[in-house]
Amino acid sequence: QVQLVESGGGLVQPGGSLTLSCAASGITRAINTMGWYRQTPGQERELVALVGRSGTTTRADSVKGRFTISRDNAKNTVDMKMNSLKPEDTAVYYCYVRDSRWNVYWGQGTQVTVSS
């Protein structure tokens, strides 16, 4: 049974920081890509950041310079450190995992709210 367990969401003031973590288990094939998407009400889910098995990263322009993504291949975990958070970063953040057969798995989502 595949499980993606997310943690680290919450309420933070503008300019603050949060770290999201995701641990994947039950995936039998090699994991190629891990990362995060986010979604706000009425909007499509959008890519935030991805990291490949070799450590190559992709980030949305809106988070470059503020968000850092990293992974531990041995533990099948991915972390995203979010600095200088803005109100427009408020969203539900979803962990994303793609294995070597292009199967995609999603976490249940964790709320991040940036507000004073």
Residue pairs with C-beta under 8 A, 6 or more apart in sequence:
1 26
2 24
2 25
2 26
2 27
2 105
3 24
3 25
3 26
4 22
4 23
4 24
4 95
4 97
4 105
4 106
4 107
4 108
5 22
5 23
5 25
5 107
6 20
6 21
6 22
6 93
6 94
6 95
6 107
6 108
6 109
6 110
7 20
7 21
7 22
7 110
8 18
8 19
8 20
8 21
8 110
9 18
9 20
9 93
9 110
9 111
9 112
10 18
10 111
10 112
10 113
11 113
11 114
11 115
12 18
12 85
12 112
12 113
12 114
13 114
13 115
13 116
14 85
14 86
14 87
14 114
14 115
14 116
15 84
15 85
16 85
16 114
17 81
17 82
17 83
17 84
17 85
18 82
18 85
18 112
19 79
19 80
19 81
19 82
20 36
20 79
20 80
20 82
20 93
20 95
20 110
20 112
21 77
21 78
21 79
22 34
22 36
22 77
22 78
22 79
22 95
22 97
22 107
23 75
23 76
23 77
24 31
24 34
24 76
24 77
24 78
24 95
24 97
24 105
25 76
27 76
27 97
27 99
27 105
29 99
29 100
29 101
29 103
30 53
30 99
30 100
31 53
31 73
31 76
31 97
31 98
31 99
31 100
32 52
32 53
32 98
32 99
32 100
33 50
33 51
33 52
33 53
33 96
33 97
33 98
34 50
34 51
34 71
34 76
34 78
34 95
34 96
34 97
34 98
35 47
35 48
35 49
35 50
35 51
35 58
35 69
35 78
35 80
35 95
35 96
36 48
36 49
36 50
36 69
36 78
36 80
36 93
36 94
36 95
36 96
37 45
37 46
37 47
37 48
37 93
37 94
37 96
38 45
38 46
38 48
38 89
38 91
38 92
38 93
38 94
38 112
39 45
39 46
39 91
39 92
39 94
39 109
40 90
40 91
40 92
45 94
46 60
47 58
47 60
48 59
48 60
48 63
48 67
48 80
48 93
49 57
49 58
49 59
49 60
49 63
49 67
49 69
49 80
50 57
50 58
50 59
50 69
50 96
51 57
51 58
51 69
51 70
51 71
51 78
53 73
55 70
55 71
57 69
59 67
59 69
62 88
63 82
63 89
66 82
66 83
66 84
66 85
67 80
67 81
67 82
67 83
68 80
68 81
68 83
69 78
69 79
69 80
69 81
70 78
70 79
70 80
70 81
71 77
71 78
71 79
72 78
78 95
78 97
82 89
82 112
85 112
85 114
86 114
87 114
87 115
88 114
89 112
89 114
90 112
90 113
90 114
90 115
91 111
91 112
92 109
92 110
92 111
92 112
93 109
93 110
93 111
93 112
94 106
94 107
94 108
94 109
94 110
95 106
95 107
96 104
96 105
96 106
96 107
97 104
97 105
97 106
98 104
98 105
99 105
